[in-house]
């Protein structure tokens, strides 16, 4: 795992493993984080490609970029992929759709994917309603998913439910 040296506030970037190439080389996504201890980082931004975490999560990260969530933060992460890439109008429409839920909508300059970070307190039904309404207005192929809601078995993790 590569992590930049943290600044005085602990801010840095971490590399999380998305997967591996056919030759076995790790594919990494670099995300802003805050160092909180040896090998422990709090994500400052949600990933666009890595699944299983969101901004606010506390992660233990190994040398290969594999991670374990030590503590869940307060956010859901939604990832959307489109073909062709999303246009500026669709990004703006999604941003407006998530404004009432205090969601943050982000995309790289080429808009090949979109990441939404929204407080879990907004509720999955409200998030689904925004995403479904937005999806209906987008031309081309579109896939979206909750990145940190379901486990490998497809069952809800329910981390957002009161204990």
N, C-alpha and C positions, 0 to 999 in steps of 0.2 A: 504494500500500500504506500503510495506516495502522499505525503502531506507536506505542504509548505511549512516553513517555520512559522509558528504563530506569532502575531504581533503582540503588543503589550496587553491587548484586550482578549487575546486568545484566538483572534480571527485567523482563519487559514482556509485552504481548500483541501479536500480529500478526494481520492479516487476510489469509486466503488465498482465492483465487477458487474457488468451487464451479462456477460457470457464469455464464450471462447470462440475463436476462429476455428476453421476446419483443421488448421495446423496445431491447435491447442493453445495459441497465444491468447492471454486474457484481453477482453474488450472492456475498457474502463470509461466511466462517466465521471467527470470532475464536478464537484459541488462545493458551494461555500459552506463553511462549518465554523464551529468554535471549539477549540481544544478545551476539555474540562478535566482531563486526567490522562495517565499513560494509556494510549490506545483507545481512549474514549473521546467521542466527538458528538456535539449537538449540531444537527443539520440546521442551516440557516435558510436553505432553499430546498424545494422539492425536486426530485429527479424527473427527467423527461423520458428516460429509458429504463433505469433500474426499477424493479418492482419491490414492494414490501416495506417502504419507508416514506416519510414525508418530513417537511420542515418541522422542527421542534422535537423530533425523535432523538434519543440518545443512543448512539451506536458504538459497539465495540467492533473495530475493524482490524483484520489481519493483514499480513504482508501481501497477500494476493488480491486484496480489495474485497474479500468476502466479509460480510458483516452479520452481526447479531443485534437485534433491537433489545437494548437493556431496559429502556423505558419509553413508552409511547408518549408523543407530544399531543397537542390538542387538535391536530389537523388531519383532514382527509387529503389524499393526493389523487387527482384525476388526470389521466394521460389520454390525449386524442391524437390520432394519426390520420392524415388525409392524402388522397391521391386525386388530383394534383395537390400541391402544397396549398395551405390555406391562404386566402387573400386578406388584405388589410381590413376589409369590411366585415368578414366573418370573425376575425379576431376582435374587432371593436364590438360587434354584436354580443359575443360571448362575455366580454369584459362588462358590458352593461347588464347582461343577464345575471352575472354573479355579484354585482355591486350591492344589492340588498342583503346578500348573505355574507358580506365582508370577505368575498373571495378575491384572490390575487390570480390573474391570468397572465401567463408569460409564454413567450415563444422565441426561438432563435431568429435571427434576421431573415433567414430563408423560409421561416414558418412551416418547416416540414413536419413539425409536431407542436402541440400546445400542452402546457402543464397548468393545472389549476390547483391552488392550495386554498382550502376553505375550512373554516372551523368545523370540527365534527359536530358541534352543537347545532349547526344548521340542519343536520339530519340528512340521511341518505335519500329519502323521498323528495326533499326539496332540491337536492343536487341533481337527482335523476330528472326531475321536471325541467330544470334549466337546460340540462344536456339534451334531453329529448326534443324540446322546443327548438333549440339551436341546431341540432342535427337535421331537423326537417327543413331548415333554411339553407343548408350547405349543399352545393352541387359537387358531384364527383363521389368517390368512395370515401367513407368515413368509418373509423372504428374508435370507440372510446371505452375506457374501463377505469374502475377504481383500482389504484395501484397498491393500496395498503389495507384493503377491507377483507379480502379473501385469502385463505391459506392455500397451500399447494394442492390440497384435496378439494378445493372449490367451495369449502364451507366458510361462512362468515367467522372472522376472528373474534368479533364482539368486544374488542378492547375498549370501544367507546361507551359501552354499557356500564351503568353504575355497578360497582362490586356488590 
